[in-house]
Amino acid sequence: MSDNPENDGRPGDGTRVVRAGLPEPVKNEPTLPGPVFAAHFHLPGEVTGPYSYGRDDNPTWTLLERAIGELEAPGTDGAETLVFASGMAAISSVVFSQLRAGDAVVLPSDGYQVLPLVRAQLEAYGIEVRVAPTAGDAQLDVLDGAKLLWIETPSNPGLDVCDIRRLVGAAHARGALVAVDNTLATPLGQRPLELGADFSVASGTKQLTGHGDVLLGYVVGRDAEAMAAVRRWRKIVGAIPGPMEAWLAHRSISTLQLRVDRQDTTALAVARVLRDQPEVTGLRYPGLPEDPSHGTAARQMRRFGSVVSFTLPTRARAERFLASLRLVEDATSFGGVRSTAERRGRWGGDAVPEGFIRLSVGAEDPEDLVADLLRALDESAT
């Protein structure tokens, strides 16, 4: 049975991820060619052909960009994908390539914790920054006159969800471009361009690659002029991925559907268990029917992600809980095959309680992970 919820004749997700971006087969050549290490390429005479200098293009990037584009924007005419050295490099390329002094941009007030640094830099360049929370589509209230709307849904770490189609319609009616941070959802959970967005941006460091060993980012866009500006920004700043990182990312994408389905299913099971624990408050997971974001998430998402958030009564209790875990690493990333968790308040910058925990569910056996969480909750109570 094809894993294709749309039943639109396209191959299912499992088929697409294992074939994504592969070149035409050549006898005696590998299915996925190895990384191309090259700062320069042979270039006699006129400057023609796709590869001239290693900061501008690389054959390994080309295959990875093709793969990501096939997942993020299947059937979207004219969509282009560019890969970057990190998720923040990708975010910066869109924000700083599209805005000029005197422009206005709308950011989420509850988004990724580096966005306040982006805000400060934008304001230093004479760009007006407006912020509003993700929940309730509150960014609608500050859209007038903006040139760019930045959406993060589900939000990190609070897991609120906004209505992409509704926000895109309102933004486009006002002449604004829309970028969606798709990191937490992945292209198997949500495809922003199909929902009308102009850009889908993500950190490939997280679930897309899924092994906690690659820093990577990408931008997929539908507008040629806007993407030319993004490409120009990448060239100017030089925020390019290494060929080994690009090859590792492409290799990892082939297991994306297996990882996402396992991790997301376990995340729902974990959320169901946590909701029954009296010391757990503020539980959030968009896949729970009772979650405040579930209705919107169910309309626009195909999978609900691997991250669960909740709050324990105090900072000390949260720290004891984390220290008691045996199968969950105390680390700041998410989306990997090994479960991670952290007390987000340790970083500052996130408007969350001191006992707030962001848990990223990995690929461990669900029963083992649930048992570890329940044991750590019990041990940390004293």
Contacts in CASP RR format, 6 or more apart in sequence:
PFRMAT RR
TARGET T0000
AUTHOR 0000-0000-0000
METHOD contacts of the structure
MODEL  1
MSDNPENDGRPGDGTRVVRAGLPEPVKNEPTLPGPVFAAHFHLPGEVTGP
YSYGRDDNPTWTLLERAIGELEAPGTDGAETLVFASGMAAISSVVFSQLR
AGDAVVLPSDGYQVLPLVRAQLEAYGIEVRVAPTAGDAQLDVLDGAKLLW
IETPSNPGLDVCDIRRLVGAAHARGALVAVDNTLATPLGQRPLELGADFS
VASGTKQLTGHGDVLLGYVVGRDAEAMAAVRRWRKIVGAIPGPMEAWLAH
RSISTLQLRVDRQDTTALAVARVLRDQPEVTGLRYPGLPEDPSHGTAARQ
MRRFGSVVSFTLPTRARAERFLASLRLVEDATSFGGVRSTAERRGRWGGD
AVPEGFIRLSVGAEDPEDLVADLLRALDESAT
2 9 0 8 1.000
2 11 0 8 1.000
2 12 0 8 1.000
2 15 0 8 1.000
3 12 0 8 1.000
3 13 0 8 1.000
3 14 0 8 1.000
3 15 0 8 1.000
3 257 0 8 1.000
4 10 0 8 1.000
4 11 0 8 1.000
4 12 0 8 1.000
4 13 0 8 1.000
5 302 0 8 1.000
10 16 0 8 1.000
10 74 0 8 1.000
11 19 0 8 1.000
13 188 0 8 1.000
13 256 0 8 1.000
13 257 0 8 1.000
14 257 0 8 1.000
14 258 0 8 1.000
16 70 0 8 1.000
16 71 0 8 1.000
16 74 0 8 1.000
16 257 0 8 1.000
17 71 0 8 1.000
17 188 0 8 1.000
17 253 0 8 1.000
17 254 0 8 1.000
17 255 0 8 1.000
17 256 0 8 1.000
17 257 0 8 1.000
18 254 0 8 1.000
20 66 0 8 1.000
20 67 0 8 1.000
20 68 0 8 1.000
20 70 0 8 1.000
20 71 0 8 1.000
20 253 0 8 1.000
20 254 0 8 1.000
21 63 0 8 1.000
21 64 0 8 1.000
21 66 0 8 1.000
21 67 0 8 1.000
21 70 0 8 1.000
21 250 0 8 1.000
22 31 0 8 1.000
22 32 0 8 1.000
22 63 0 8 1.000
22 67 0 8 1.000
23 33 0 8 1.000
23 63 0 8 1.000
25 31 0 8 1.000
32 63 0 8 1.000
32 247 0 8 1.000
32 250 0 8 1.000
32 251 0 8 1.000
33 59 0 8 1.000
33 60 0 8 1.000
33 63 0 8 1.000
34 60 0 8 1.000
34 247 0 8 1.000
35 60 0 8 1.000
35 242 0 8 1.000
35 243 0 8 1.000
35 244 0 8 1.000
35 246 0 8 1.000
35 247 0 8 1.000
36 58 0 8 1.000
36 59 0 8 1.000
36 60 0 8 1.000
36 243 0 8 1.000
37 243 0 8 1.000
37 244 0 8 1.000
38 51 0 8 1.000
38 54 0 8 1.000
38 58 0 8 1.000
38 243 0 8 1.000
39 53 0 8 1.000
39 54 0 8 1.000
40 52 0 8 1.000
40 53 0 8 1.000
40 54 0 8 1.000
41 51 0 8 1.000
41 52 0 8 1.000
41 53 0 8 1.000
41 54 0 8 1.000
43 52 0 8 1.000
50 57 0 8 1.000
50 62 0 8 1.000
51 57 0 8 1.000
51 58 0 8 1.000
51 59 0 8 1.000
54 240 0 8 1.000
55 235 0 8 1.000
55 238 0 8 1.000
55 240 0 8 1.000
56 235 0 8 1.000
58 240 0 8 1.000
58 242 0 8 1.000
58 243 0 8 1.000
58 246 0 8 1.000
60 243 0 8 1.000
60 246 0 8 1.000
60 247 0 8 1.000
60 250 0 8 1.000
61 83 0 8 1.000
61 240 0 8 1.000
61 241 0 8 1.000
61 243 0 8 1.000
61 246 0 8 1.000
63 250 0 8 1.000
64 83 0 8 1.000
64 246 0 8 1.000
64 247 0 8 1.000
64 249 0 8 1.000
64 250 0 8 1.000
65 81 0 8 1.000
65 82 0 8 1.000
65 83 0 8 1.000
65 218 0 8 1.000
66 81 0 8 1.000
67 250 0 8 1.000
67 253 0 8 1.000
68 81 0 8 1.000
68 83 0 8 1.000
68 187 0 8 1.000
68 208 0 8 1.000
68 218 0 8 1.000
68 220 0 8 1.000
68 253 0 8 1.000
69 79 0 8 1.000
69 81 0 8 1.000
69 187 0 8 1.000
69 220 0 8 1.000
71 187 0 8 1.000
71 188 0 8 1.000
71 253 0 8 1.000
71 256 0 8 1.000
72 79 0 8 1.000
72 81 0 8 1.000
72 182 0 8 1.000
72 187 0 8 1.000
72 191 0 8 1.000
72 192 0 8 1.000
72 193 0 8 1.000
72 200 0 8 1.000
72 220 0 8 1.000
73 79 0 8 1.000
73 81 0 8 1.000
73 191 0 8 1.000
73 193 0 8 1.000
73 194 0 8 1.000
73 200 0 8 1.000
73 220 0 8 1.000
73 221 0 8 1.000
73 222 0 8 1.000
74 191 0 8 1.000
76 193 0 8 1.000
76 194 0 8 1.000
76 222 0 8 1.000
78 222 0 8 1.000
78 224 0 8 1.000
79 193 0 8 1.000
79 220 0 8 1.000
79 221 0 8 1.000
79 222 0 8 1.000
80 220 0 8 1.000
80 221 0 8 1.000
80 224 0 8 1.000
80 227 0 8 1.000
81 218 0 8 1.000
81 219 0 8 1.000
81 220 0 8 1.000
81 221 0 8 1.000
82 90 0 8 1.000
82 93 0 8 1.000
82 218 0 8 1.000
82 219 0 8 1.000
82 227 0 8 1.000
82 230 0 8 1.000
82 231 0 8 1.000
82 234 0 8 1.000
83 216 0 8 1.000
83 217 0 8 1.000
83 218 0 8 1.000
83 240 0 8 1.000
83 241 0 8 1.000
83 246 0 8 1.000
83 249 0 8 1.000
84 90 0 8 1.000
84 93 0 8 1.000
84 216 0 8 1.000
84 217 0 8 1.000
84 218 0 8 1.000
84 219 0 8 1.000
84 234 0 8 1.000
84 239 0 8 1.000
84 240 0 8 1.000
84 241 0 8 1.000
85 215 0 8 1.000
85 216 0 8 1.000
85 217 0 8 1.000
85 238 0 8 1.000
85 239 0 8 1.000
85 240 0 8 1.000
85 241 0 8 1.000
85 242 0 8 1.000
85 245 0 8 1.000
86 203 0 8 1.000
86 205 0 8 1.000
86 215 0 8 1.000
86 216 0 8 1.000
86 217 0 8 1.000
86 239 0 8 1.000
87 183 0 8 1.000
87 201 0 8 1.000
87 202 0 8 1.000
87 203 0 8 1.000
87 204 0 8 1.000
87 205 0 8 1.000
87 215 0 8 1.000
87 216 0 8 1.000
87 217 0 8 1.000
87 218 0 8 1.000
88 114 0 8 1.000
88 203 0 8 1.000
89 217 0 8 1.000
89 234 0 8 1.000
89 237 0 8 1.000
89 239 0 8 1.000
90 201 0 8 1.000
90 202 0 8 1.000
90 203 0 8 1.000
90 217 0 8 1.000
90 218 0 8 1.000
90 219 0 8 1.000
91 112 0 8 1.000
91 114 0 8 1.000
91 118 0 8 1.000
91 181 0 8 1.000
91 201 0 8 1.000
92 118 0 8 1.000
92 233 0 8 1.000
92 237 0 8 1.000
92 239 0 8 1.000
93 219 0 8 1.000
93 230 0 8 1.000
93 233 0 8 1.000
93 234 0 8 1.000
93 237 0 8 1.000
93 239 0 8 1.000
94 148 0 8 1.000
94 179 0 8 1.000
94 199 0 8 1.000
94 201 0 8 1.000
94 219 0 8 1.000
94 230 0 8 1.000
95 105 0 8 1.000
95 118 0 8 1.000
95 122 0 8 1.000
95 148 0 8 1.000
95 150 0 8 1.000
95 179 0 8 1.000
96 122 0 8 1.000
96 233 0 8 1.000
97 226 0 8 1.000
97 229 0 8 1.000
97 230 0 8 1.000
97 232 0 8 1.000
97 233 0 8 1.000
98 147 0 8 1.000
98 148 0 8 1.000
98 177 0 8 1.000
98 226 0 8 1.000
98 229 0 8 1.000
99 105 0 8 1.000
99 122 0 8 1.000
99 125 0 8 1.000
99 127 0 8 1.000
99 147 0 8 1.000
99 148 0 8 1.000
100 127 0 8 1.000
101 125 0 8 1.000
101 126 0 8 1.000
101 127 0 8 1.000
102 126 0 8 1.000
102 127 0 8 1.000
102 128 0 8 1.000
103 127 0 8 1.000
103 128 0 8 1.000
103 146 0 8 1.000
103 147 0 8 1.000
103 148 0 8 1.000
104 127 0 8 1.000
104 128 0 8 1.000
104 129 0 8 1.000
104 130 0 8 1.000
104 145 0 8 1.000
104 146 0 8 1.000
104 147 0 8 1.000
105 122 0 8 1.000
105 127 0 8 1.000
105 128 0 8 1.000
105 129 0 8 1.000
105 130 0 8 1.000
105 146 0 8 1.000
105 147 0 8 1.000
105 148 0 8 1.000
105 149 0 8 1.000
105 150 0 8 1.000
106 130 0 8 1.000
106 131 0 8 1.000
106 132 0 8 1.000
106 139 0 8 1.000
106 142 0 8 1.000
106 143 0 8 1.000
106 146 0 8 1.000
106 148 0 8 1.000
106 149 0 8 1.000
106 150 0 8 1.000
106 176 0 8 1.000
107 115 0 8 1.000
107 118 0 8 1.000
107 119 0 8 1.000
107 129 0 8 1.000
107 130 0 8 1.000
107 131 0 8 1.000
107 150 0 8 1.000
108 115 0 8 1.000
108 131 0 8 1.000
108 132 0 8 1.000
108 133 0 8 1.000
108 134 0 8 1.000
108 139 0 8 1.000
108 150 0 8 1.000
108 151 0 8 1.000
108 152 0 8 1.000
108 155 0 8 1.000
109 131 0 8 1.000
109 132 0 8 1.000
109 133 0 8 1.000
109 351 0 8 1.000
110 133 0 8 1.000
110 134 0 8 1.000
110 135 0 8 1.000
110 152 0 8 1.000
110 155 0 8 1.000
110 158 0 8 1.000
110 160 0 8 1.000
110 351 0 8 1.000
111 134 0 8 1.000
111 152 0 8 1.000
111 155 0 8 1.000
111 156 0 8 1.000
111 181 0 8 1.000
112 152 0 8 1.000
112 156 0 8 1.000
112 181 0 8 1.000
113 347 0 8 1.000
113 348 0 8 1.000
113 349 0 8 1.000
113 350 0 8 1.000
116 349 0 8 1.000
119 129 0 8 1.000
119 131 0 8 1.000
122 129 0 8 1.000
123 129 0 8 1.000
130 142 0 8 1.000
130 146 0 8 1.000
131 142 0 8 1.000
132 138 0 8 1.000
132 139 0 8 1.000
132 141 0 8 1.000
132 142 0 8 1.000
133 139 0 8 1.000
133 160 0 8 1.000
134 151 0 8 1.000
134 152 0 8 1.000
134 153 0 8 1.000
134 154 0 8 1.000
134 155 0 8 1.000
134 160 0 8 1.000
134 161 0 8 1.000
134 162 0 8 1.000
135 160 0 8 1.000
135 161 0 8 1.000
135 162 0 8 1.000
135 292 0 8 1.000
135 293 0 8 1.000
136 160 0 8 1.000
136 162 0 8 1.000
137 162 0 8 1.000
137 163 0 8 1.000
137 166 0 8 1.000
137 167 0 8 1.000
139 149 0 8 1.000
139 151 0 8 1.000
139 162 0 8 1.000
139 167 0 8 1.000
140 166 0 8 1.000
140 167 0 8 1.000
140 170 0 8 1.000
143 149 0 8 1.000
143 170 0 8 1.000
143 171 0 8 1.000
143 174 0 8 1.000
143 176 0 8 1.000
144 174 0 8 1.000
145 174 0 8 1.000
145 176 0 8 1.000
146 171 0 8 1.000
146 174 0 8 1.000
146 176 0 8 1.000
147 175 0 8 1.000
147 176 0 8 1.000
147 177 0 8 1.000
148 176 0 8 1.000
148 177 0 8 1.000
148 178 0 8 1.000
148 179 0 8 1.000
149 167 0 8 1.000
149 171 0 8 1.000
149 176 0 8 1.000
149 177 0 8 1.000
149 178 0 8 1.000
149 179 0 8 1.000
150 179 0 8 1.000
150 181 0 8 1.000
151 162 0 8 1.000
151 164 0 8 1.000
151 167 0 8 1.000
151 178 0 8 1.000
151 179 0 8 1.000
151 180 0 8 1.000
151 181 0 8 1.000
151 192 0 8 1.000
151 197 0 8 1.000
152 180 0 8 1.000
152 181 0 8 1.000
153 160 0 8 1.000
153 161 0 8 1.000
153 162 0 8 1.000
153 164 0 8 1.000
153 180 0 8 1.000
153 181 0 8 1.000
153 185 0 8 1.000
153 190 0 8 1.000
154 160 0 8 1.000
154 161 0 8 1.000
154 184 0 8 1.000
154 185 0 8 1.000
154 286 0 8 1.000
154 293 0 8 1.000
154 297 0 8 1.000
154 305 0 8 1.000
154 307 0 8 1.000
155 161 0 8 1.000
156 181 0 8 1.000
156 183 0 8 1.000
156 184 0 8 1.000
156 307 0 8 1.000
156 334 0 8 1.000
156 358 0 8 1.000
157 307 0 8 1.000
157 309 0 8 1.000
157 344 0 8 1.000
157 350 0 8 1.000
157 352 0 8 1.000
157 356 0 8 1.000
157 358 0 8 1.000
158 284 0 8 1.000
158 309 0 8 1.000
158 352 0 8 1.000
158 358 0 8 1.000
159 184 0 8 1.000
159 284 0 8 1.000
159 285 0 8 1.000
159 286 0 8 1.000
159 291 0 8 1.000
159 293 0 8 1.000
159 307 0 8 1.000
159 308 0 8 1.000
159 309 0 8 1.000
160 284 0 8 1.000
160 292 0 8 1.000
160 293 0 8 1.000
161 286 0 8 1.000
161 293 0 8 1.000
161 296 0 8 1.000
161 297 0 8 1.000
161 300 0 8 1.000
161 301 0 8 1.000
162 296 0 8 1.000
163 296 0 8 1.000
163 299 0 8 1.000
163 300 0 8 1.000
164 180 0 8 1.000
164 190 0 8 1.000
164 192 0 8 1.000
164 195 0 8 1.000
164 196 0 8 1.000
164 197 0 8 1.000
164 300 0 8 1.000
165 195 0 8 1.000
165 196 0 8 1.000
165 300 0 8 1.000
167 178 0 8 1.000
168 178 0 8 1.000
168 195 0 8 1.000
168 196 0 8 1.000
168 197 0 8 1.000
169 196 0 8 1.000
171 177 0 8 1.000
171 178 0 8 1.000
172 178 0 8 1.000
177 198 0 8 1.000
177 199 0 8 1.000
177 223 0 8 1.000
177 226 0 8 1.000
178 196 0 8 1.000
178 197 0 8 1.000
178 198 0 8 1.000
178 199 0 8 1.000
179 197 0 8 1.000
179 198 0 8 1.000
179 199 0 8 1.000
179 200 0 8 1.000
179 201 0 8 1.000
180 192 0 8 1.000
180 195 0 8 1.000
180 197 0 8 1.000
180 199 0 8 1.000
180 200 0 8 1.000
180 201 0 8 1.000
181 201 0 8 1.000
181 202 0 8 1.000
182 190 0 8 1.000
182 192 0 8 1.000
182 200 0 8 1.000
182 201 0 8 1.000
182 202 0 8 1.000
183 201 0 8 1.000
183 202 0 8 1.000
183 203 0 8 1.000
183 204 0 8 1.000
183 206 0 8 1.000
183 207 0 8 1.000
184 206 0 8 1.000
184 207 0 8 1.000
184 305 0 8 1.000
184 307 0 8 1.000
184 334 0 8 1.000
185 301 0 8 1.000
185 303 0 8 1.000
185 305 0 8 1.000
186 202 0 8 1.000
186 207 0 8 1.000
186 208 0 8 1.000
186 256 0 8 1.000
186 260 0 8 1.000
186 303 0 8 1.000
186 305 0 8 1.000
187 200 0 8 1.000
187 202 0 8 1.000
187 208 0 8 1.000
188 256 0 8 1.000
188 257 0 8 1.000
188 260 0 8 1.000
188 302 0 8 1.000
188 303 0 8 1.000
189 260 0 8 1.000
189 301 0 8 1.000
189 302 0 8 1.000
189 303 0 8 1.000
189 304 0 8 1.000
189 305 0 8 1.000
190 300 0 8 1.000
190 301 0 8 1.000
190 302 0 8 1.000
191 200 0 8 1.000
192 199 0 8 1.000
192 200 0 8 1.000
193 200 0 8 1.000
193 220 0 8 1.000
193 221 0 8 1.000
193 222 0 8 1.000
195 300 0 8 1.000
198 221 0 8 1.000
198 222 0 8 1.000
198 223 0 8 1.000
198 226 0 8 1.000
199 219 0 8 1.000
199 220 0 8 1.000
199 221 0 8 1.000
199 226 0 8 1.000
200 219 0 8 1.000
200 220 0 8 1.000
200 221 0 8 1.000
201 217 0 8 1.000
201 218 0 8 1.000
201 219 0 8 1.000
201 220 0 8 1.000
202 208 0 8 1.000
202 217 0 8 1.000
202 218 0 8 1.000
203 216 0 8 1.000
203 217 0 8 1.000
204 214 0 8 1.000
204 216 0 8 1.000
204 217 0 8 1.000
204 218 0 8 1.000
204 249 0 8 1.000
205 212 0 8 1.000
205 214 0 8 1.000
205 215 0 8 1.000
205 216 0 8 1.000
205 217 0 8 1.000
205 333 0 8 1.000
206 333 0 8 1.000
206 334 0 8 1.000
206 335 0 8 1.000
206 336 0 8 1.000
207 256 0 8 1.000
207 259 0 8 1.000
207 260 0 8 1.000
207 263 0 8 1.000
207 305 0 8 1.000
207 306 0 8 1.000
207 334 0 8 1.000
207 335 0 8 1.000
207 336 0 8 1.000
208 216 0 8 1.000
208 249 0 8 1.000
208 252 0 8 1.000
208 253 0 8 1.000
208 256 0 8 1.000
209 216 0 8 1.000
209 248 0 8 1.000
209 249 0 8 1.000
209 252 0 8 1.000
209 253 0 8 1.000
210 252 0 8 1.000
210 259 0 8 1.000
210 335 0 8 1.000
210 336 0 8 1.000
210 337 0 8 1.000
211 248 0 8 1.000
211 252 0 8 1.000
211 336 0 8 1.000
211 337 0 8 1.000
212 333 0 8 1.000
212 336 0 8 1.000
213 248 0 8 1.000
214 245 0 8 1.000
214 248 0 8 1.000
214 249 0 8 1.000
214 252 0 8 1.000
215 241 0 8 1.000
215 245 0 8 1.000
216 241 0 8 1.000
216 245 0 8 1.000
216 246 0 8 1.000
216 249 0 8 1.000
217 241 0 8 1.000
219 227 0 8 1.000
219 230 0 8 1.000
221 227 0 8 1.000
221 230 0 8 1.000
234 240 0 8 1.000
241 249 0 8 1.000
259 336 0 8 1.000
259 337 0 8 1.000
259 363 0 8 1.000
260 303 0 8 1.000
260 305 0 8 1.000
260 306 0 8 1.000
261 303 0 8 1.000
262 362 0 8 1.000
262 363 0 8 1.000
263 305 0 8 1.000
263 306 0 8 1.000
263 335 0 8 1.000
263 336 0 8 1.000
263 337 0 8 1.000
263 361 0 8 1.000
263 362 0 8 1.000
263 363 0 8 1.000
264 303 0 8 1.000
264 304 0 8 1.000
264 305 0 8 1.000
264 306 0 8 1.000
264 361 0 8 1.000
265 366 0 8 1.000
266 306 0 8 1.000
266 361 0 8 1.000
266 362 0 8 1.000
266 363 0 8 1.000
266 364 0 8 1.000
266 366 0 8 1.000
266 369 0 8 1.000
267 285 0 8 1.000
267 304 0 8 1.000
267 305 0 8 1.000
267 306 0 8 1.000
267 307 0 8 1.000
267 308 0 8 1.000
267 361 0 8 1.000
268 285 0 8 1.000
268 287 0 8 1.000
268 288 0 8 1.000
268 304 0 8 1.000
269 366 0 8 1.000
269 370 0 8 1.000
270 308 0 8 1.000
270 359 0 8 1.000
270 361 0 8 1.000
270 366 0 8 1.000
270 369 0 8 1.000
270 370 0 8 1.000
270 373 0 8 1.000
271 283 0 8 1.000
271 285 0 8 1.000
271 287 0 8 1.000
271 288 0 8 1.000
271 308 0 8 1.000
272 288 0 8 1.000
273 370 0 8 1.000
273 373 0 8 1.000
273 374 0 8 1.000
274 280 0 8 1.000
274 283 0 8 1.000
274 308 0 8 1.000
274 310 0 8 1.000
274 373 0 8 1.000
275 283 0 8 1.000
275 288 0 8 1.000
275 290 0 8 1.000
277 374 0 8 1.000
277 377 0 8 1.000
279 312 0 8 1.000
279 313 0 8 1.000
279 317 0 8 1.000
279 377 0 8 1.000
279 381 0 8 1.000
280 310 0 8 1.000
280 311 0 8 1.000
280 312 0 8 1.000
280 377 0 8 1.000
281 310 0 8 1.000
281 311 0 8 1.000
281 312 0 8 1.000
281 313 0 8 1.000
282 309 0 8 1.000
282 310 0 8 1.000
282 311 0 8 1.000
283 308 0 8 1.000
283 309 0 8 1.000
283 310 0 8 1.000
284 291 0 8 1.000
284 292 0 8 1.000
284 293 0 8 1.000
284 308 0 8 1.000
284 309 0 8 1.000
284 310 0 8 1.000
285 291 0 8 1.000
285 304 0 8 1.000
285 307 0 8 1.000
285 308 0 8 1.000
285 309 0 8 1.000
286 293 0 8 1.000
286 294 0 8 1.000
286 297 0 8 1.000
286 301 0 8 1.000
286 304 0 8 1.000
286 305 0 8 1.000
287 294 0 8 1.000
287 297 0 8 1.000
287 298 0 8 1.000
287 304 0 8 1.000
288 294 0 8 1.000
291 297 0 8 1.000
297 304 0 8 1.000
306 334 0 8 1.000
306 335 0 8 1.000
306 336 0 8 1.000
306 360 0 8 1.000
306 361 0 8 1.000
306 362 0 8 1.000
307 334 0 8 1.000
307 335 0 8 1.000
307 358 0 8 1.000
307 359 0 8 1.000
307 360 0 8 1.000
307 361 0 8 1.000
308 359 0 8 1.000
308 361 0 8 1.000
309 356 0 8 1.000
309 357 0 8 1.000
309 358 0 8 1.000
309 359 0 8 1.000
310 356 0 8 1.000
310 357 0 8 1.000
310 359 0 8 1.000
311 318 0 8 1.000
311 352 0 8 1.000
311 353 0 8 1.000
311 355 0 8 1.000
311 356 0 8 1.000
311 357 0 8 1.000
312 318 0 8 1.000
312 321 0 8 1.000
312 355 0 8 1.000
312 357 0 8 1.000
312 380 0 8 1.000
313 355 0 8 1.000
314 354 0 8 1.000
314 355 0 8 1.000
315 343 0 8 1.000
315 354 0 8 1.000
315 355 0 8 1.000
317 355 0 8 1.000
317 380 0 8 1.000
317 381 0 8 1.000
318 343 0 8 1.000
318 354 0 8 1.000
318 355 0 8 1.000
318 356 0 8 1.000
318 357 0 8 1.000
319 343 0 8 1.000
320 379 0 8 1.000
320 380 0 8 1.000
321 357 0 8 1.000
321 376 0 8 1.000
321 377 0 8 1.000
321 380 0 8 1.000
322 328 0 8 1.000
322 330 0 8 1.000
322 341 0 8 1.000
322 342 0 8 1.000
322 343 0 8 1.000
322 357 0 8 1.000
322 376 0 8 1.000
323 330 0 8 1.000
323 380 0 8 1.000
324 375 0 8 1.000
324 376 0 8 1.000
324 379 0 8 1.000
324 380 0 8 1.000
325 341 0 8 1.000
325 372 0 8 1.000
325 373 0 8 1.000
325 376 0 8 1.000
326 372 0 8 1.000
326 375 0 8 1.000
326 376 0 8 1.000
327 339 0 8 1.000
327 364 0 8 1.000
327 368 0 8 1.000
327 369 0 8 1.000
327 372 0 8 1.000
328 339 0 8 1.000
328 340 0 8 1.000
328 341 0 8 1.000
328 359 0 8 1.000
328 369 0 8 1.000
328 372 0 8 1.000
328 373 0 8 1.000
328 376 0 8 1.000
329 338 0 8 1.000
329 339 0 8 1.000
329 340 0 8 1.000
329 341 0 8 1.000
330 340 0 8 1.000
330 341 0 8 1.000
330 342 0 8 1.000
331 340 0 8 1.000
331 342 0 8 1.000
332 340 0 8 1.000
332 342 0 8 1.000
332 347 0 8 1.000
333 340 0 8 1.000
333 360 0 8 1.000
334 340 0 8 1.000
334 358 0 8 1.000
334 360 0 8 1.000
335 360 0 8 1.000
335 362 0 8 1.000
336 360 0 8 1.000
336 362 0 8 1.000
336 363 0 8 1.000
337 362 0 8 1.000
337 363 0 8 1.000
338 362 0 8 1.000
338 363 0 8 1.000
338 364 0 8 1.000
339 359 0 8 1.000
339 360 0 8 1.000
339 361 0 8 1.000
339 362 0 8 1.000
339 364 0 8 1.000
339 369 0 8 1.000
340 359 0 8 1.000
340 360 0 8 1.000
340 362 0 8 1.000
341 357 0 8 1.000
341 358 0 8 1.000
341 359 0 8 1.000
341 360 0 8 1.000
342 357 0 8 1.000
342 358 0 8 1.000
343 354 0 8 1.000
343 355 0 8 1.000
343 356 0 8 1.000
343 357 0 8 1.000
344 350 0 8 1.000
344 352 0 8 1.000
344 356 0 8 1.000
344 357 0 8 1.000
344 358 0 8 1.000
345 352 0 8 1.000
345 354 0 8 1.000
345 355 0 8 1.000
345 356 0 8 1.000
350 356 0 8 1.000
359 373 0 8 1.000
361 369 0 8 1.000
362 369 0 8 1.000
END
